[in-house]
Amino acid sequence: MSVQITPEQERLARILFPHSYGRALEVRSQSTRFVHYTSAAAAVSILRSKEIWMRKSSCMDDFSEVQYGLARLYKTYGQTETGKRFQAALNKIFPGITAGIEKLFDGWTPHFQTNTYFTCVSEHETREDSFGRLSMWRAYDRGAGVALVLTNSVFLSPAEGLGAYASPVAYLDDRDCEGEREKIVRNIDDEADFLKDQGREAVTTRIFHMLRLASLCTKHPGFAEEREWRVIYCPTLESSVHLIEDIQVVRGVPQPIYKIPLRDIPEVGLSASIPSLLDHIIIGPTQFPVALAEAFHRLLAAAGVPEPDKRISISDIPLRR
């Protein structure tokens, strides 16, 4: 079961989240799948425990990218003509609303930097089914990598009660950020009556989350080939009984994590059991491809995945270390 988006919610997404809305439409129309590149050891843990970890933003390799997104956001909002028009468009509908939004956002900014948790996946192309993506193997394989290729439904159908949400990453420089904000300004002007009908509090909340996602899901254009989506959770903002806190050691560093259950939770609209979520796996470049393939065949069978022999491919992509 998945949560259905109402026409009103879809309209708000078109107005305030044009990049995310457009990427989701494209993924849906092209039946694009997703992929999670990880180590073989982590893939074993995911299949055995039926859980995937969300790591703290301050402990991830790309922590600096949260700073990058915040810097682009503050500059576009406060130092450009587009930012001024954005504020003016909102204040025209609800006089003085931006002052409250700014206070709210500034109060939560420390949590975005240090108390937000991510799981990251990438869009997966059909041509990559057999061998994966070289740049991702270089980044994540560490001698024995595995790519978990996933169906897209769980990323496109929000599980409202879960508290974690998927969003595409936007690869933008300063000029691109201004262009994206300009689209939103035009949308706000065009849909002013509709937004006014939503009420001041609802619009404040929506704009806050728009700015939040802009800060958390903006990366340098040099990373564009990753085609990343992020599953985001901020327990201080919206806690969930279904996401389990734990302490784990990652590369020698003890750190808090949250675990997403890979199972169906109908009451929150989550359909994420491994047999329905997992399309297939790719064994990355390694000295031991046959042993890994045998091990993952057994793990897939134990996880209830039908015909596991048809769900495994071994990458023959050359990888120089």
N, C-alpha and C positions, 0 to 999 in steps of 0.2 A: 504494500500500500504506500502511496506517496501523497503528499499534501498538494492539492490543486491551488494554483495561483488564481486569485480572483481578477476579473477585468480591471478593477480599480488598482490593484497591486501592480498589474502589468503596465498600466498607464503611468503610474508613478515611476516604475523602473525605466520606462522609455524616456521620461522627462529628466530624471536626476542621475541615472546610471547608464547613459547611452553607450559607453564603451563595453561595460559588462553585459548589458542587454544584447548588444550586437554580437558579441563573441558567443554568448549562449545560443542565440538563434543560429549562428553559423555552425557551431558544434552539433546542434540538434539536426539541422537540415542535412548535414554531411555524414551523420552517424559517426562522428569522430569518437574514437576511444581515447582513454587516458593511460598513462604508464607511470609506474613508480620505480625508479632506479634505486637500488640499494645493494648492500653487501649480501652475499649468500647467507651469512649467519643471521642477519636481520630478517631475511626472507623466510628462513626456517622458523624463527620466532613468531613471525606474523601468522604463518600457516598453522603452527602448533597451538598458539594461544588464541587464535581467532581475534586478534587485536592489532591495531596499528597505533604507533605512538605519535603524539603531538609534542614537539619540543619547544622549550621556552625561547622566545625571540632573542634574548640576550646570550643564549648558548649556541646559536646556529652559526654556520659558516658565513651566512650573508646578513649578520646583524647590522652591518654598515648600511645595508640597503633600506632598512627601516629609517635610518637617519637621512638617507638620500630622498626617500619619499616625503618625509616631513619637510625637508629643506625646499623641495620643489613646490610643495603645497603652500608653505608660508610665503614664499616669494611670489607665486602666482596670485595668491589671495590678497596680499598686503602691498605689493610693489608694482603692480601692473594696472593698466587701464581696464583690462578685462576683469581683474579682481574687483575694481571699483564698480564696474557695471553689474557684476554678479551681486554685490552687496546692495546696490541701488535697486535692482530688480526685486530682491526679496523684501527690502524695506518699503517698497511701493505697495506690496500686498499686505504686509504686516509691519507697520511703523516700528522701528527700533529692534526688529527681531534679530538682526545680526549681532548686536551686542550680547544678547543672551546666548546665542550659538557660540560665539567666541569664548565666553566665560566657561561654558560647558566643555567645549573642546579642549581648552587650555588645562582645565582641571583633570581631564582624563589622559592627556598626552603622556605623562610618566608611565601609565599602565600599558599604553601601546608599545612603549620602548622596552619595558622590563617584565610585564606580566601578561603578555599575549603568547599564545601557543599556536604552532603551525604544523600541518602536514602538507607536503608539497608533491604535486604530480605534474606531468607534462602532457600536452596533447600528443597523440600517437598517430603516425601516418601508416596507411596500409603497406606502403613500400618498405617500412621498417619492421614488418612482422617477423622476418626470419633472422635479421642480424642486429636490430636496434640502431642506436644513434652513436656515432663515434665520440662526439664531444661529451655525451653523458657517461659513456663507459670510462672515459678518461677522468671524469670528475668523481665517479662514485664506485667504480668496481673494486679498487684497492686489492687486486689480485684474484678475487673470485666474486664477481658481481652477478646480480640477477635483476631482470626487469619484469615486473608484474604488470601485465597489460590488462586493463580494467574496462568494463562496460561504462557507459557514460551516465546512466539514469540517476545514480545516487548523487552525482555532482550537479545535475540539472533540476532535480526535484527537491526543494528545500524541506528538510525535516525540522519543522518549526520548533518542536519541543526539545530538540537535541542541544541547542545552544551553540553549535558550530556550523559555519556557513562557508560555502565554496565561492571563490571569486577568481576571475582571470587576472593575471598580472598585466599591467600596461607598461610598455617599454618606451619611456618618454624622456626627452630632454626639456629644457625650460620652454622652448618654443612650442614643442608638442603639448606640454601641459597647458599652456595658454590657449592653444587651439581646442583642446578638449573642454576647457572651462567655457570657452566661447559658445560651444554647442549647447551647453547647459543653460547659459544666459538666454540664448534664443528660445530654448524650450520653456524656460520659466516665463518669459514674456508672452509666448504664444498660449500658455496654459495657465495664465494668472487666475482666471475665474475658477478653474478646477482646483488649483492649489488653495485658493481662499476658502473653498467649500470644505477642504480637509481640516481646517482649523489650525490655529497658531501652534499648539502643542505638537500635533502630528507632523507638521512641516518642520518644526525645530528638530524633532527626533530623526526625521528622514535626512535632513541636511547634515546633522551630526554624523550619521552613519555613512553618508556619502563622503564626507571629509575624512572620516576614520579609514574607510577602504582606500581612499586615494593615498593616504600616508602609508598604509601597510602593503599595498599592492602596486607600487610604482617602482620600477627598476631602470637602471641605465640601459639605453638602447643597445649597448654592446652585448647584452645577454639575450637578445631577442630570439635567437634560435632555440632557446630552451622551451618557449611556448608554455610557460608555467601557469598553473592554477594553484591557489592556496586555500586550504581548509583552515579556518581561523576560529580561535576560541579565546575569549577573555573572561575568566571565571569571576573576576570582580565586577564585571559589567552584566553578565548573564550566566549564572551558574546552572549546572545540569547534574542531576543524579545519575545520568547514564554515562558520563565521562569520568573515568576513575583516575584519581590522583595517585602517583607513586613516585618513588625515588629510584633512579636507575643510574648505572655507571656507563657513560658513553665516551669511548676513547680515553678512559682513565679519569674522567671528570664526573663525580657524583652530581646529579641535577634532578630537579623536579620535572616530571612529565605528566601528561594525561593520555589515557588509553581510549581510543574509539573502538567500541565493540563491533566486530564484523559478523553481525547477525541481524535478523529482522526484529525491529521493535515497533509493532504496528501503532501503539498509542502515540508515538511521536512522528510517525510517517517515515521511519527508516527501513529501507530494504537493502541490506548490505551483507547477506550471507555469502560466504566464499564461493559456493557453486554458482550463484547468480552474478556475483560481482566480478569474478576472475574470468577473463577471456582466455588467456594462455600466459605462459612464462617463457622468457628467453634467457638461456644460460649465456653469460657474457664470456669474453675471451679469458681462458684459464688453461692451466696445465692439466686440469683434471675434468674435462667436460663429460666424460662417460660416467664417472662416479657421481658428479653433481646431478646429471640427468636421472640416474637411477634413484638417488636420494629424493629428488623432488617428485618423481613418479609415485613413490610410496607416500610422501607427504600429501600430495593432491588426492590420492585415493583415500587416505585417512580422513581428509577434510570433506569427503563426500562429493568430490568433483568427478562427473562421469567421463569415461574414456580418457583417463589421464595421459595415456600414451600419445594422444592427438593434441594435447595441450602444451607440449614442450618442444622448443626448438633450440638448437645450439648455434650461437653466433660464430661465424667464421671471419668476422671483420678483423683485419690486422690491427693490433694495438701495440705501439712502441712504448716501452716504459722508460 
